[in-house]
Amino acid sequence: MKDRWLAIVNPAAGGGRAGELAPAALASLAQRGLALDLVSTSAAGHAVSLARTAYAQGYRRFLAVGGDGTAHEIVNGVFPQALEGGGVALGFLPLGTGNSFLRDFSDQGPSAAVEALLAGRKRPADLIRLTHAAGQTYSLNLLSIGFTADVAALVNRRFKPLGELGYLLGVLASLIRLRRRAFPLRLDAEPGWDRGRYLFLSFNNTKFTGGKMMIAPHADPTDGLIEVVRWGPIGRLGLIHNLPRLYDGTHIEHPLASRRAARHVEFDLDSPVDIMIDGEVATLHCRALDILPAALDVYV
């Protein structure tokens, strides 16, 4: 196994900021003793193949230089192989838009991430595995369907370069075509299916999404559980009134909201749906979610 880091740089992250700042930041890490090799992505999804190839070559420590999407692609490049190979570690140089995963551990951004790398400060973290008709996808942060996926799709298409402001604009624009839908599911083999209509369903490993939105204030990426947050069929005016509560986590106190921890989630969907996974959106026919406790080490 290689005793070096592989830094995978997404130069387009953060509206191009990662490409501008990464060379100097990585040079500084190397000068301070971090042994690393460097590759750059050239298109969406490229980090998946880069990480998969690197894992086969013996790399076990990866540095995500970008945002949550970069880390997501690296994770999906090394899993499921890493379930048998073991010993995979992920560090962060957060130069992207959201960087939501790191907010569970610090609000100091790049400086805290660099300190963790140089100090060798790491801890185990869980992953969520989504099984769908086309295979499996792994999530470090969260998966969500309904309104939150609608927002993410709009942000990625039109507002992503605006950072946190872009997420807010995506929320406001999505209000115009607000939909409350049923996504039948059951948790931990409950006897009955939940077929209620919801604004959104969120399945969380960590607390934050979209930068500072605290969708799941009770989530813990080290507890071996999926934090399931459901918000019922609230109307437009009610949602506008409660938007600030998405940022401090008090939205789960709303009468139409609920939360529960689970290890397994089953879906009974008739067709594919848009699902937001770690800030990216895919259209998938979802079948089940499982938690993979302590699946990798994260430097935080």
C-alpha positions as a Python dict, from the first residue, in 0.01 Angstrom:
ca = {
    (1, 'M'): (0, 0, 0),
    (2, 'K'): (120, 351, -78),
    (3, 'D'): (220, 562, 220),
    (4, 'R'): (111, 881, 44),
    (5, 'W'): (-198, 1091, -5),
    (6, 'L'): (-368, 1130, -339),
    (7, 'A'): (-512, 1480, -373),
    (8, 'I'): (-800, 1484, -621),
    (9, 'V'): (-863, 1843, -728),
    (10, 'N'): (-1188, 1962, -880),
    (11, 'P'): (-1076, 2292, -1038),
    (12, 'A'): (-1437, 2387, -1117),
    (13, 'A'): (-1551, 2369, -752),
    (14, 'G'): (-1659, 2691, -587),
    (15, 'G'): (-1716, 2858, -922),
    (16, 'G'): (-1351, 2802, -1016),
    (17, 'R'): (-1210, 2906, -680),
    (18, 'A'): (-1066, 2559, -616),
    (19, 'G'): (-865, 2575, -935),
    (20, 'E'): (-722, 2913, -839),
    (21, 'L'): (-639, 2836, -476),
    (22, 'A'): (-548, 2467, -484),
    (23, 'P'): (-189, 2491, -621),
    (24, 'A'): (-65, 2719, -344),
    (25, 'A'): (-257, 2533, -73),
    (26, 'L'): (-124, 2195, -181),
    (27, 'A'): (231, 2330, -213),
    (28, 'S'): (206, 2458, 143),
    (29, 'L'): (89, 2116, 266),
    (30, 'A'): (381, 1947, 89),
    (31, 'Q'): (629, 2195, 237),
    (32, 'R'): (491, 2117, 582),
    (33, 'G'): (557, 1746, 541),
    (34, 'L'): (245, 1597, 385),
    (35, 'A'): (351, 1340, 126),
    (36, 'L'): (102, 1370, -156),
    (37, 'D'): (45, 1310, -524),
    (38, 'L'): (-191, 1518, -735),
    (39, 'V'): (-452, 1458, -1003),
    (40, 'S'): (-722, 1693, -1137),
    (41, 'T'): (-1070, 1625, -1266),
    (42, 'S'): (-1184, 1738, -1608),
    (43, 'A'): (-1557, 1670, -1591),
    (44, 'A'): (-1838, 1573, -1357),
    (45, 'G'): (-1791, 1215, -1241),
    (46, 'H'): (-1420, 1207, -1323),
    (47, 'A'): (-1318, 1185, -957),
    (48, 'V'): (-1502, 852, -931),
    (49, 'S'): (-1280, 687, -1193),
    (50, 'L'): (-965, 859, -1061),
    (51, 'A'): (-1031, 732, -708),
    (52, 'R'): (-1120, 383, -828),
    (53, 'T'): (-795, 356, -1027),
    (54, 'A'): (-591, 496, -739),
    (55, 'Y'): (-744, 250, -493),
    (56, 'A'): (-644, -37, -724),
    (57, 'Q'): (-292, 111, -733),
    (58, 'G'): (-266, 97, -354),
    (59, 'Y'): (-371, 445, -240),
    (60, 'R'): (-569, 440, 83),
    (61, 'R'): (-557, 810, 181),
    (62, 'F'): (-745, 1057, -35),
    (63, 'L'): (-767, 1437, -16),
    (64, 'A'): (-1084, 1592, -159),
    (65, 'V'): (-989, 1935, -295),
    (66, 'G'): (-1321, 2098, -379),
    (67, 'G'): (-1664, 2071, -220),
    (68, 'D'): (-1906, 1806, -101),
    (69, 'G'): (-1946, 1677, -457),
    (70, 'T'): (-1574, 1603, -483),
    (71, 'A'): (-1577, 1404, -158),
    (72, 'H'): (-1891, 1223, -274),
    (73, 'E'): (-1726, 1114, -597),
    (74, 'I'): (-1413, 993, -419),
    (75, 'V'): (-1621, 785, -178),
    (76, 'N'): (-1808, 629, -469),
    (77, 'G'): (-1479, 554, -640),
    (78, 'V'): (-1333, 355, -350),
    (79, 'F'): (-1654, 181, -237),
    (80, 'P'): (-1766, -95, -235),
    (81, 'Q'): (-1407, -225, -282),
    (82, 'A'): (-1304, -64, 49),
    (83, 'L'): (-1557, -274, 241),
    (84, 'E'): (-1319, -567, 197),
    (85, 'G'): (-987, -384, 157),
    (86, 'G'): (-1042, -156, 459),
    (87, 'G'): (-828, 123, 593),
    (88, 'V'): (-955, 406, 371),
    (89, 'A'): (-913, 763, 494),
    (90, 'L'): (-1050, 1088, 355),
    (91, 'G'): (-918, 1437, 417),
    (92, 'F'): (-1056, 1768, 296),
    (93, 'L'): (-931, 2091, 146),
    (94, 'P'): (-1272, 2262, 135),
    (95, 'L'): (-1260, 2506, -156),
    (96, 'G'): (-1607, 2430, -294),
    (97, 'T'): (-1951, 2584, -253),
    (98, 'G'): (-2120, 2407, 36),
    (99, 'N'): (-1867, 2202, 233),
    (100, 'S'): (-2156, 2089, 450),
    (101, 'F'): (-2000, 1770, 585),
    (102, 'L'): (-1722, 1954, 769),
    (103, 'R'): (-1966, 2179, 953),
    (104, 'D'): (-2055, 1890, 1183),
    (105, 'F'): (-1700, 1911, 1318),
    (106, 'S'): (-1592, 2275, 1282),
    (107, 'D'): (-1702, 2610, 1142),
    (108, 'Q'): (-1343, 2716, 1070),
    (109, 'G'): (-1338, 2587, 711),
    (110, 'P'): (-1003, 2530, 537),
    (111, 'S'): (-787, 2620, 838),
    (112, 'A'): (-941, 2349, 1056),
    (113, 'A'): (-923, 2095, 773),
    (114, 'V'): (-553, 2168, 715),
    (115, 'E'): (-481, 2146, 1088),
    (116, 'A'): (-647, 1804, 1103),
    (117, 'L'): (-434, 1678, 813),
    (118, 'L'): (-105, 1800, 959),
    (119, 'A'): (-189, 1680, 1310),
    (120, 'G'): (-306, 1339, 1186),
    (121, 'R'): (-637, 1397, 1363),
    (122, 'K'): (-892, 1149, 1235),
    (123, 'R'): (-1204, 966, 1347),
    (124, 'P'): (-1425, 693, 1201),
    (125, 'A'): (-1738, 798, 1013),
    (126, 'D'): (-2042, 610, 888),
    (127, 'L'): (-2166, 594, 530),
    (128, 'I'): (-2518, 553, 397),
    (129, 'R'): (-2558, 300, 115),
    (130, 'L'): (-2843, 349, -131),
    (131, 'T'): (-2949, 41, -325),
    (132, 'H'): (-3137, 129, -644),
    (133, 'A'): (-3237, -39, -969),
    (134, 'A'): (-2906, 52, -1135),
    (135, 'G'): (-2677, -56, -849),
    (136, 'Q'): (-2551, 115, -533),
    (137, 'T'): (-2451, 470, -440),
    (138, 'Y'): (-2276, 580, -120),
    (139, 'S'): (-2342, 898, 77),
    (140, 'L'): (-2119, 1072, 328),
    (141, 'N'): (-2363, 1350, 406),
    (142, 'L'): (-2732, 1293, 324),
    (143, 'L'): (-2991, 1182, 72),
    (144, 'S'): (-3320, 1362, 24),
    (145, 'I'): (-3629, 1343, -196),
    (146, 'G'): (-3911, 1589, -254),
    (147, 'F'): (-3869, 1964, -214),
    (148, 'T'): (-3502, 1947, -112),
    (149, 'A'): (-3414, 1751, -427),
    (150, 'D'): (-3612, 2004, -634),
    (151, 'V'): (-3409, 2284, -477),
    (152, 'A'): (-3077, 2108, -532),
    (153, 'A'): (-3156, 2041, -898),
    (154, 'L'): (-3239, 2407, -954),
    (155, 'V'): (-2932, 2530, -765),
    (156, 'N'): (-2698, 2300, -959),
    (157, 'R'): (-2849, 2414, -1287),
    (158, 'R'): (-2868, 2791, -1227),
    (159, 'F'): (-2739, 2921, -894),
    (160, 'K'): (-2442, 2712, -776),
    (161, 'P'): (-2173, 2981, -839),
    (162, 'L'): (-2355, 3205, -589),
    (163, 'G'): (-2271, 2978, -292),
    (164, 'E'): (-2507, 2996, 7),
    (165, 'L'): (-2708, 3274, -159),
    (166, 'G'): (-2768, 3033, -445),
    (167, 'Y'): (-2928, 2779, -211),
    (168, 'L'): (-3162, 3045, -77),
    (169, 'L'): (-3257, 3152, -429),
    (170, 'G'): (-3319, 2789, -516),
    (171, 'V'): (-3556, 2754, -220),
    (172, 'L'): (-3751, 3067, -316),
    (173, 'A'): (-3775, 2969, -683),
    (174, 'S'): (-3890, 2616, -593),
    (175, 'L'): (-4177, 2762, -391),
    (176, 'I'): (-4347, 2861, -717),
    (177, 'R'): (-4395, 2498, -819),
    (178, 'L'): (-4432, 2354, -470),
    (179, 'R'): (-4541, 1990, -464),
    (180, 'R'): (-4631, 1755, -178),
    (181, 'R'): (-4595, 1390, -281),
    (182, 'A'): (-4611, 1041, -139),
    (183, 'F'): (-4289, 839, -126),
    (184, 'P'): (-4395, 509, 36),
    (185, 'L'): (-4138, 376, 281),
    (186, 'R'): (-4091, 187, 604),
    (187, 'L'): (-3817, 198, 863),
    (188, 'D'): (-3644, -104, 1018),
    (189, 'A'): (-3899, -353, 882),
    (190, 'E'): (-4203, -185, 1036),
    (191, 'P'): (-4520, -386, 966),
    (192, 'G'): (-4685, -108, 764),
    (193, 'W'): (-4581, 134, 492),
    (194, 'D'): (-4586, 511, 538),
    (195, 'R'): (-4775, 640, 233),
    (196, 'G'): (-4832, 994, 356),
    (197, 'R'): (-4773, 1304, 144),
    (198, 'Y'): (-4463, 1502, 235),
    (199, 'L'): (-4287, 1822, 143),
    (200, 'F'): (-3960, 1631, 174),
    (201, 'L'): (-3797, 1324, 324),
    (202, 'S'): (-3432, 1347, 428),
    (203, 'F'): (-3203, 1060, 526),
    (204, 'N'): (-2905, 1201, 706),
    (205, 'N'): (-2561, 1101, 819),
    (206, 'T'): (-2473, 1460, 916),
    (207, 'K'): (-2656, 1771, 1030),
    (208, 'F'): (-2600, 2023, 752),
    (209, 'T'): (-2675, 2066, 383),
    (210, 'G'): (-2662, 2359, 143),
    (211, 'G'): (-2388, 2520, 350),
    (212, 'K'): (-2559, 2616, 676),
    (213, 'M'): (-2903, 2452, 654),
    (214, 'M'): (-2935, 2227, 959),
    (215, 'I'): (-3181, 1976, 816),
    (216, 'A'): (-3107, 1708, 1077),
    (217, 'P'): (-2995, 1860, 1408),
    (218, 'H'): (-2986, 1519, 1580),
    (219, 'A'): (-2772, 1346, 1316),
    (220, 'D'): (-2435, 1203, 1419),
    (221, 'P'): (-2198, 1059, 1157),
    (222, 'T'): (-2050, 820, 1413),
    (223, 'D'): (-2360, 665, 1577),
    (224, 'G'): (-2434, 387, 1327),
    (225, 'L'): (-2780, 530, 1249),
    (226, 'I'): (-2961, 710, 968),
    (227, 'E'): (-3142, 1020, 1093),
    (228, 'V'): (-3475, 1032, 906),
    (229, 'V'): (-3646, 1372, 889),
    (230, 'R'): (-3996, 1406, 745),
    (231, 'W'): (-4185, 1728, 684),
    (232, 'G'): (-4551, 1696, 590),
    (233, 'P'): (-4766, 1883, 334),
    (234, 'I'): (-4704, 2239, 451),
    (235, 'G'): (-4831, 2520, 226),
    (236, 'R'): (-4637, 2800, 60),
    (237, 'L'): (-4706, 3065, 323),
    (238, 'G'): (-4629, 2823, 603),
    (239, 'L'): (-4302, 2722, 438),
    (240, 'I'): (-4199, 3085, 382),
    (241, 'H'): (-4273, 3161, 746),
    (242, 'N'): (-4068, 2863, 860),
    (243, 'L'): (-3771, 2897, 622),
    (244, 'P'): (-3542, 3045, 892),
    (245, 'R'): (-3603, 2734, 1101),
    (246, 'L'): (-3425, 2524, 837),
    (247, 'Y'): (-3106, 2704, 935),
    (248, 'D'): (-3121, 2648, 1312),
    (249, 'G'): (-3283, 2304, 1310),
    (250, 'T'): (-3603, 2406, 1487),
    (251, 'H'): (-3814, 2309, 1183),
    (252, 'I'): (-3837, 1957, 1327),
    (253, 'E'): (-4049, 2104, 1610),
    (254, 'H'): (-4320, 2199, 1358),
    (255, 'P'): (-4642, 1996, 1397),
    (256, 'L'): (-4603, 1859, 1043),
    (257, 'A'): (-4243, 1750, 1096),
    (258, 'S'): (-4097, 1440, 1257),
    (259, 'R'): (-3762, 1269, 1305),
    (260, 'R'): (-3647, 921, 1388),
    (261, 'A'): (-3323, 722, 1376),
    (262, 'A'): (-3312, 397, 1178),
    (263, 'R'): (-3065, 142, 1044),
    (264, 'H'): (-3260, 34, 738),
    (265, 'V'): (-3510, 207, 509),
    (266, 'E'): (-3717, 34, 239),
    (267, 'F'): (-3894, 214, -47),
    (268, 'D'): (-4204, 104, -238),
    (269, 'L'): (-4177, 344, -533),
    (270, 'D'): (-4347, 283, -868),
    (271, 'S'): (-4087, 471, -1071),
    (272, 'P'): (-3758, 660, -1047),
    (273, 'V'): (-3751, 989, -854),
    (274, 'D'): (-3509, 1278, -828),
    (275, 'I'): (-3289, 1226, -523),
    (276, 'M'): (-3036, 1468, -385),
    (277, 'I'): (-2720, 1288, -272),
    (278, 'D'): (-2448, 1495, -103),
    (279, 'G'): (-2555, 1804, -298),
    (280, 'E'): (-2580, 1631, -637),
    (281, 'V'): (-2904, 1518, -799),
    (282, 'A'): (-2972, 1187, -975),
    (283, 'T'): (-3291, 1023, -1100),
    (284, 'L'): (-3302, 673, -953),
    (285, 'H'): (-3549, 397, -872),
    (286, 'C'): (-3468, 371, -501),
    (287, 'R'): (-3509, 41, -318),
    (288, 'A'): (-3336, 62, 20),
    (289, 'L'): (-3096, 250, 245),
    (290, 'D'): (-2854, 95, 493),
    (291, 'I'): (-2599, 241, 733),
    (292, 'L'): (-2237, 126, 717),
    (293, 'P'): (-2092, 201, 1061),
    (294, 'A'): (-1734, 335, 1079),
    (295, 'A'): (-1686, 265, 708),
    (296, 'L'): (-1395, 507, 666),
    (297, 'D'): (-1173, 745, 862),
    (298, 'V'): (-1215, 1119, 810),
    (299, 'Y'): (-956, 1384, 897),
    (300, 'V'): (-1156, 1653, 1076),
}
